[in-house]
Amino acid sequence: MDHLTPQQRSKNMAAIHSKNTKPEMIVRRGLWKRGFRYRLNHKRLPGHPDLVLRKYRTCIFINGCFWHGHLVDKDTMANSACCKIPSTNHEFWVAKIRRNKERDKEEQRQLAEMGWHCITVWECELKPKVREQTLDSLAFTLNHIWLQDHAVKHVPYQPWEEEDMQMPMAAEE
């Protein structure tokens, strides 16, 4: 049972913004402090990722657990410890969260086809107890991506016989 009137709940939900949220600011400060530079909400990429690190070909989405259905069973839309679907207008919220999850999946598929890596950071992963661990893990993942993308391809050594080698000549004999 909701303790707010429908008008109060509507006003409350309308006040929720999609940019510069507290979880987003935590990730931005943490990455900046660790030396990572990024762009915000790139308009030309599918889904307008929250953070874009071009050097790493990586998009970071910082998702609210409620709005993006974190840890909600896909088939039954059962509640979990992370997010609770409201009992009022339950069918609407189930459909909305399902659409959000499908849209997120499609946008990340499109980004992957374009050669971008996608990382999702959940709001619950930024709680004070696990915040530093999450940010360190994010930094580790970004460095790992960069190393993989810029690795020198190792060609196995094959000894050549001198008679097999034909050196190009700069001038005729």
Steps between C-alpha positions, in 0.01 A plus 500: 500500500638837397506757781495791251201631307504444123577871446793488745635180342470651151689813610766283666549281191509804267784648706731209420758605241699288258822706490744602773351254746680422825625157377623659177687771689666237724628308197611819323698622801651155557615462139634857482696446822652185346611691189229399253355764269158468344216673319144519629185373327638463147210594271613298196525165676199274558355546846698820571741328745557680830878495449700442183873428515614519137859400579365171638213465246278456804155624595392498863135490601420586862162344564253545781397161637128581491478654153710235327372197691821389672472145634139466398406161358435552128207258473309564819625855570526388864632755748849466639696662777631758254178645364135470592228544242214713638180315581286784364472485122721190508438397135609843374829484692570142394449596134707819535796326664484217245510757213792680665695174530430406136602849382823485704586162351434620144705819544795302639475255209514791255802648678677163494439475125662843466809374686428654840541327835206550737518506878198530727544632853199443725386745765525235773869444414571859605382473860768622743611151609586381148554830316883500492509133403261570211700801379829307525344213305377744236849650466652152475250404228572815299875439518450137400291607198769747393776239532301245299418750226862621473683172549784424263416196295770240562632328189692181577867508405593289197869461427582556134764323299738745333451340160121539528527874569504719198606847598391783274789678334533875498722502194597256230823308526 
